[in-house]
Amino acid sequence: MFDANQKAKAFEETRGSSLSSGTQTNRDQAMKRFEIFAELQYNETLEGLVESIKLNPISVYEALKDFKNYEIKRGVTISTVKLRLYYIRKFFSRAEIDVDDKEKLKEVLGKIPKYRREPVTHSQLELMCNKANHKIKSLILIQSSSGLRVSEMLYLKVKDITKSERYQIKIRAENSKTKTERITFISKEAEPYLEYFIKGKSPDDLVFNYSKSSFTSALQRLLSKCELDKKYDHCNVNLISSHSFRAFFITNMGKLEGFFGHSLSGHDHYMANYDRYSPEELLEKYIEGEKFLKIFDRVNERQMKNLEKKLEEQAKTIERLEKENEYRDEMFRTADQATKNKITQLLFETQKTSFD
């Protein structure tokens, strides 16, 4: 019988021990999820599932496809599903099960559906902030105005934060998902909330000292209180999650030209290797786009456009009246004395009537 633990140990003693900590974590998470799936879907342990596949009552490709669908229903992202399937295929290969049929793999991997993600709106964020406690409100404002990932935000230390025109935040490479150091900023609106948490702390202290699971649980309670806990039709996942705040930042900074929103959030994009903005350039563009991130006391974009249109119409009206006045003045200047006296008399009577 195939011994999964023995194979895992052997793998760890050879190639596995040379993997980076991040890769080992991803592999272990994939196998943990697959172990839970095997028990729920087939009522089997990993060892039992391997034996069932070898005896042919279960096809390895059907198992991979079932796991793919299981993960999608849980709301796992497409990239993560594909990564987990990669590690699971490696697991089956070590168990001497062939998973190299390209046509069948294409059928498994090539039909992962892509669903549209719902954006969180300014109004929804305002509602949440008004009903949240101080800590959760602070986290929402800071994340939505900086583009930080939740883990990056909760790993922040006081020494990672400096103040100039805006608070600048350094995301250390070891805390970044991409293992790449970068900087970002927070809005004026979020500044007082950050200052509350860093006041009186030492440079090496965590800013928030709060776990991801605690934040997730508190956010779920807040969504229920705001009646915003709706879920996607295709999976049991909330329309709004902590990732929505980061997406809000990237979307709204995307209203500027260029990829500054992606650069500040550490999000990969086309030609990202050529993004080499100075801190001063990033700050300048951040301040330019800050109006799009504002949650409170904001002016609706449509209202702003209507206001600009009215101001433009008023400016044209003023220009027309000024030209008409210039024309009248010129006519008065060139008129004979009798005409001037008549015009003066008409103006006097008009003014007298208006006063009466």
C-alpha positions, 0 to 999 in steps of 0.5 A: 500500500502507498504510504503518503507520509513515508513518501512525503518524508523521503521527498523532504529529505531530497528535493523538498528540503531545498525549496524556499519557505514560501514554496514549502508553505504553498505545497503543504497548503495544497496537500492539506486542502486535498486531504480535506477534499478526499475525505469530504468527496470520497470518504477516503484518506490520501493513502486510500484515494491513491489505492482506489485510483490504482485499482481504477474505481476512481480516475486520477483526472476525475479526482483532479477535476473534482478538486478544481470544482471544489476549490472554485466553489470555495472562492479560491482564485484561479491562479491558486487553484492551478498552483495547488493542482500542480503540487497534487500532480507531483504528489500523484507522480511520486505515488507512481500514478501517471498524470502526463496525459496532455489532452486529459490535463488540458480538459482539467486545467483548461476549463476553469471559469472566470467570474466577474468580481464585484467592486466595493463602492465609496458609499459602501465603504462609508457605511462600513466605516460609520458602523465599525469600531475604531480598529476595523475602521482604521484598517479599512481606511488604511488598506483602501488608501494604500493598496496593502495586502492584509498580511502586509498591513498586519506585519507593519512595524512602526519603523516601516512608517515615515512622514513627509507630505503623506505617511510613507509605508515601506513594505519589506521584501520578506513580508511581500507576497512577491518578495519585492520591497516597495513603498506606498502612501496613505491618504490624509483622511487615514492619517489620524487613524494611523497616528493613533496606533503608532503613538508611544510605540517603539520602532520594532513594535507591530503597528496593529498587533492583530491577527488576520483571522481576527480581522476576517471575523470582525469584518464578517460581523461588520458586513452582517451589521451593514447588510452587505454580507451577500455572496456570489452565486457560483460560490460561498464567498462574500461579494466584499472581503478584505481583498476588496479594499486593495482592489478599490485602491488599484481601481481608483488609482487606475483612473490616472495615466500609467500603472501607478496604482499597480506599482504602489500596491505591488501588483504585477502588470505588463512591463512591470520590470521597467517601473522605476519611479522615484519616491518623489514621483510616486508621491506626486502621482499619489496626491494627484489620485488621492481625490479618487480614494476619499471616502468622506466629504467627497464630491461625486464625479458626476456632480463634479462634471455637472458643476464644471459644465455649469461653470463653463456655461456661466463663463460663456454668458459673462463673456457674451454680456461683456461683449454686449456692454462693449458694443453699447459703450461704443454705440453711445460714444459715437452717437450724436448728443440728442441720441445720448440724451435720449439713452440717458433718459431711458436708463434713468426711467428704467432705474427709477422704475426698478427702485419703485 
